[in-house]
Amino acid sequence: MHYGLKATLVAGGMLLSFGGSALAAEGGVGAYLLGGKGPMAGFTPPEGLYFQDDMYFYTGKIGAGRALPTGGLLTAGISAQSWLNLPTLVWVTPAKVLGGDLAVSVTTPFGEPRINANLLVNSPRFGPIGRNVTDAEFNMSDIFVNSFVGWHAGKLHWQLGVAGIIPSGSYVTGQLSNASLNRPAVDVSGALTWLDPATGVDLSAAAGFTFNQPNTATDYKTGNEFHLEWAASKSLNKDISVGLVGYYYQQLTDDTGTGAVLGPFKGRAAALGGTIGYDFEVGKLPISTRLKVYREFDVQNRMEGTAGYLTVSLPIHVGSSSVPSATAIRTKY
């Protein structure tokens, strides 16, 4: 069954990062990258070491009549065509917490946000007033570390986790193209998956709260945020699955600080999309790939656009032995 191969790979609910999708707050960018979770979001794979790489793309814009605080600047008529790469290493440890499996992960993102502004005010880099300014810089984003505990009960699988965002990227005040947000944050989340091995139906949901700390370079404290993601997928055969995905985002508290020149700037967004997954083996090594595409709507105080993920995940070492064959995996899990 398709679900069995996926069970040994990185469950799709472990990633937090930075980019164009969770847009509100300073720069119109939230610390949680919406859409990263999908099918198998609540499933914790067996004890072992896993690698997952997500290539994230976003294109969107906000109208010329809308302003956006970005990198300590005030901009209008913003559009973005950005990509981020998010390599993640996950260790599902042998430790147990309240009967669940303890896991930790670390992600070191990098990419190139390509930002265009029709009007840019008070910029030491582009002049006091710039028009039709484009900025695209390849740079590192902020490292984040994640820990979670996962449980299983028949067809039901769930996780509870806490992630920390560590400002460590190449943030430059006055630069439009910053992959780093330069603000610490803590995200508390939970995920749930109902998986029927007989039919290959997967129903998953994940929700969390992000608690932001100030960006000291701009004296801007982004408000706290809520995010919700869901997925419903079906295996067509042992290799291919298809489904629907979506997310909802709401900023709960106001932006504050001297840099918050637009006031509370609380954002909201929703998105719907589709996904297709393809699993295969190289020798006896199981590899899982998945494409997800989201289209945003019901947007407030942020860009509106289209987000996409291309994910590749594989086990490096499972349990006390080498990686098992896909056939053995499907039989056991």
C-alpha positions, 0 to 999 in steps of 0.5 A: 500500500502507498501509505506503508512506504510513506510511513517510513519517511518524514511525516509532512508536519515537521517544517517551519520556516520563512517565506511568502505564504504566511503573510501579515505582520512585519514585511507581510511575512509570518514565521510559519510557512503555511502549506508545509504540512499535508497528508500524514501530518500527524504520523510519526515514522519509526525510530531512525534518522530521516532527511527531507528537502522542500523546494518552496515557490511563491508568487503574489502581489499587493495592490499599489494602494496598499502599503507594507512595512519591509526591512524598516522601509515603507513600500507600496505596490509590492509583488514577489516571485520567490523561492526557498529551499528547506533541507531538514534532518529529523531524528526519531529517538528511542526515547518515550514521553507519555508513551509517545515517540520523541523526535527532534529536527533542524532546518537550515533554509536558504533562498532568493526572495525577489521583491518589486516595489512600485514605490519605496520611501525612506531607503538609504539603499535606493534613495529617499524615494524609489519607483519600480525598485527590484531587489533579489538577493540569495541569502540564508534564512533563520535556523529553526529547531523542532521537537515533537512527540507522536502517538499511534492508536490503530488508524489514528496518529497524532503529534504535539510539538514545540519549535523555536526560530533562531535569528541566524540568517543574513538580515540587512535593514533597508534591504527588500530581499531578506530571507531572514526575518531577524525575530525569534519566535516559538511555535506550539502545534498539534497534528492529527492523521486518520489513515485507513490502510485498507482503502488508502484514505488519509485525512489529516489536519494540523494547527498551531500558534506562533508567539513572536518576539521583536525584531531589534533592528527595526523595533517591530514586534509582530503580533501572535498568529494562528495557523490551520492546515488540512489535507484529504488524500487517496492512494490510487495504487501502491505508488501514487496518491492524489488529494485536496489541501488547504490552509487558514491563517489569522493574526491574533494580536496587534503589531507594536513598536516604533517600527509598526508605522501602519498600526495593528496590521493584523492579517488574514488569509485562506487557501485551497489547492491540490496535491499528488504524491509519488513513491518509488525505490532506488535499490531498496531505498524508499523515496517519497515525493510530493507536489502541493499547489495552493491558491490564496483568497480572502486575504487581508493585510498581506500579499495574495498569490500562489504557493507551491512545494516540491518535497523529497523525503527518505530514510537515512537509517531506520532502527538498529538495522539498514533501511528495510525494503519497501515491501517489508515496510508496507507489510509492517506499517 
